[in-house]
Amino acid sequence: MAGPPPLQGLKVLEFAGLAPGPFAGLLLADAGANVLRIDRHTAGGSAPTSDTLTRHKSSIEVDLKSPNGVSLIKELVKTADVIIDPFRPGVLEKLGLGPEVLCALNPRLVYGRLTGFRRDGKYSSMAGHDINYLAVSGVLSLLGRSGEKPYAPANILADFAGGGAMLFQGILLAIITRHKTGKGQVVEANMVDGSSYLGTFPRQNLKTPLGDHPRGENMLDGGSPYYDTYETKDGKYMAVGALEPQFFAALIKGLGLSKQDWETRHYQRETWPEMKRQFEATFKSKTRSEWETIFDNTDACCTPVLEYPELETDAGREGDQRPAVTLRDTPCLAVGEKGTNPSTPGQGPGISGGSYVGEPLAPGQGGEEALAKWFGWTEGKDFDIRNGGVLLKEKSKL
């Protein structure tokens, strides 16, 4: 029988933001933490948010520019475990909610802060997005085809991998440290350093034969014919990653090119252009499905490039969404529909849409229940709700 999720009972206050901050909160929530999103309340009410990284979360609306709203946050912080600050440097400090204030109220608090640029760097006061953080980290210079401009892979790398996931890691490290010291601490992540850290291996390869050629002309960046994608007869694609000789031999056999001695010329760069032309022509001779029939259950490192619509609708494609890691004894919460073994797909009922459909969390949704569960607060006694916003009763005590 599965035990409780690993972060069950952890209380997280996530100030509303977009993309990387909510993603850090999502990782915590999927692991069982209680995540309460703080939405800004104004006189006209909170505007609907485009944030869909809301699984297992709840929300309250708070006027952060009012003394009452600041007092409410301070009361919540006294028994919270984690804060997620997604704002540019200085925003929460100006509101009187910086780490010096909140960590003094609760010495066990883990105060997580996430910015795009370094807080102590030349770009610290500037606005930016994923592509900008990748650019100044150096990682963007590595991405793209030979002879073409650098290519940013949507906003996956800096926002989510280098930002939200890195903040999540830092929060967990601080929680582990807290078990030893009894004290929380400030955790600062930024998407420049996070992306640069992810680029450790390709950056080091710039000084080795594996990566010392121009962008797009190396073994792993599209330069070699046996680490690339190829269009098939039906306009779909196959992905090839046959780096090692035994895998390359299996690829050549499946392509029907065994009589051309490619196996002995595997690593000879001067043969790559012709090899790529032959691969392109050969892959276009059959449909993706036909190539799958040939390469499935082989060691050719040749697989179909699957698209999300087919993963969502074709059960045979193994497109069911699962937690990022499997904990056999204390599984995370289910992302898609619950399976028979909770340790693999996660425990609990799962989420409607199976993570293919993002469900917005309306400002204030589930907030009253969260306040009751977290602190035993009840409306009228400990707080009031006015025009959707939560107001702390002056004599409220935890």
Secondary structure, DSSP 8 states (H G I E B T S, - for coil): -----TTTT-EEEEE--STHHHHHHHHHHHTT-EEEEEEE--TT----------TTEEEEEE-TTSHHHHHHHHHHHTT-SEEEE-S-TTHHHHTT-SHHHHHHH-TT-EEEEEESS-TTSTTTTS---HHHHHHHHSGGGG-S-TTS-----TTIIIIIIIIIHHHHHHHHHHHHHHHHHS---EEEEEHHHHHHHHTHHHHHHTTSTTT-SSTT-STTTT-STTEEEEE-TTS-EEEEE--SHHHHHHHHHHHT-GGGTGGGGTT-GGGHHHHHHHHHHHHTTS-HHHHHHHHTTSSS-EEE---HHHHHH-GGG------SS--SSS--B-SSS--SSTTTT-BSS--TTTTSS-----TTTBHHHHHHHHH---BTTTEEEETTEEEE-TT---
